[in-house]
Amino acid sequence: MTCNACKNAYHFQCLNITSAQFSNLAPAFLASWICPACNNVTRRGPKSNVETPVRKTQLMAQSEDSMNMSSDLHNISVGALALSQLAVTLQASLRKEIREAIKAEVESEFNRIKGDLTLSTDFLSAEQTELKTKMQINADLVKSLESQNEARAEELRC
C-alpha cells in the first residue's frame, strides 16, 4: 500500500493486513489511504484512518492479547510497529522544528544584512549629496575667479 501523504510504500503484511483483507480493499480506498505515521503527525482534514484495516487489525489484536497472554511474539511485532511509528513521528517533528529554526535564523540574518545595507546606502547617499554641494560651490568659485581674472586682465590692457 502506498501512503497518499508521504508516498511511502508499505507491505500489507507489515500493516497486519491479511492478503484476503488486502484484496477486498476498494481501489478508491487504496488511492486515498494515509499511513499511520502520517495520520498521527499531520491529522489532515476531518478524515481519520480509524476505520482502516490496519487500525481494525490492531484493535482486534489488542483484544485477542487481553484474552490470550501467551502471544508474546504478536506483542513484540505490535510493539515494534508502535516504535517504528513513534520513530517516524519523531523524525517528522524534528525535521519540522529544524526547518523552522533554520528559517528563523535565515530571516534574522537576512534582516540584519538588509539593515546594514540600508545604513550603508543611506551613508553613501548623504556623502554623494555633500560632494555634489561642494562641487557646485567650487564650480561657482571657479566662475567667480574666472570673471575676476577677466576683469583684471581688462584693467591691465587699458
Buried (B, 14 or more C-beta within 10 A) or exposed (E): BEBBBBEEEBEBEEBBBEEEBBEEBEEEEEEEBBBBBBBBBEEEEEEEBEEBBBBBBBEEBEEEBEEEEEBEEBBEBBEEBEEEBEEBBEEBEEEEEEEEEEEEEEEEEEEEEEEEEEEEEEEEEEEEEEEEEEEEEEEEEEEEEEEEEEEEEEEEEE
